[in-house]
Amino acid sequence: MNIEVHNWGLNVENVQVDNVAASSVFLIGDNEEMNLSSFFDTPPEAFTIGNIVPLAP
């Protein structure tokens, strides 16, 4: 994905961050290029598919 944003004359005076998600970017300032990547470190055998507790019909 390629996006180009111009915030000419933008002034940031105060910032308060209450929560941060697992996947987030917080940037104030200039940058030429941003490379984002992700990985998943949970092994497939750790997943439980279906109900972990038998439910009554």
N, C-alpha and C positions, 0 to 999 in steps of 0.2 A: 504494500500500500504506500503510495506517495501522497503526502499532503504538504501544503505550503500555507503558512499562517503569518500574517503581518499584523502586529499590534503596535502600530506607530504611536508613540506618545503615551504608552501604558506605564503608569506609576503604581508600584506596590508599596503601601505604607505599613500594613499590618497583616500578618497571616497567623491563623490559629488552626492547627490540625488536631481534630478530635479522634478520628479513627483512620486506620490504614488497612486497606484490603490486602489479600495475599498477592495480588497482581496489581501494582500501582506504580505510577510515575508522578513525581512532584518536581516540577522544574520552574525556576524563576531565573531568567537570564537568556543568553543567546547560546545557540549551539548550531553547528553546521550539519551534523549528522547524528542520528540516534539509532542504535542497533538494539533491538529487543529480542530476547530469546527466553525459552522456558524449558524445563525438564521436569519429569515426574519420577520421583525416587522411591515410590512404593512398589514393592515386587507384586506381580500379578497374583501370586498365591495368597496375598493378604486380603484380597477382596472377598466379600461374602455376597453371593448373588442369591436373592430370595430372602425369605424371613429367617432371622437367626433364632427366633423363639417361635415354636409351633403355636399358631393361633387357632382357637376353637372355631369350628365351622358355623 
